[in-house]
Every structure is written in C-alpha cells, then in structure tokens.
Amino acid sequence: MTSKLAEAVQRAAERAVTQLGASWFLATVTAVNAGGTLDISTATGPVSAVRRLKNCTAVVGDVVMVAVNSSGNWIVIDATAS
C-alpha cells in the first residue's frame, strides 16, 4: 500500500511541475516570419511561430533566450551576445 501511495504522490508531483513550472532555455533561430514570430530549433526539436518581444532583433542563426510560462506559452526574449 505504501508503494502505491508513493507512486501516486510522485505522479501528481511530476504533473504539477510540468503544468505549473515556468522555465527558460536557449534555442537557435531557423527562420524569421512575418507578424513577429520566429521558428527556432531547441534541444528537443523544432518549434514554429514563437512570438518574440517587440524589440527583439534576432536573425537566422542567432542563439536566443526563450521563456515558457506555466500555461505553456512561449516567447523569444532576444539574442544572446556573440
């Protein structure tokens, strides 16, 4: 019984972290799209049409900082220094 409870607590904790956690990471710009979005390549694969901040001037090939909020929304902050 104790192991089932521990497993249930573990699963609930993993779901909470996945659903409620915010994070940031680095990605490479693969395309600059009209309308203020970028296509990026992340460690887990490509992501299309990520919104960027208004002052973000990243171009193809730039390494950018990407933030993901707890709702799963992505935004490119800007390019890192070269």
Buried (B, 14 or more C-beta within 10 A) or exposed (E): EEEEEEEEEEEEEEEEEEEEEEEEEEBBBBEBEEEBBBBBEBEEEEBEEBEBEEEBEBEEEBBBBBBBEEEEEBBBBBBEEE
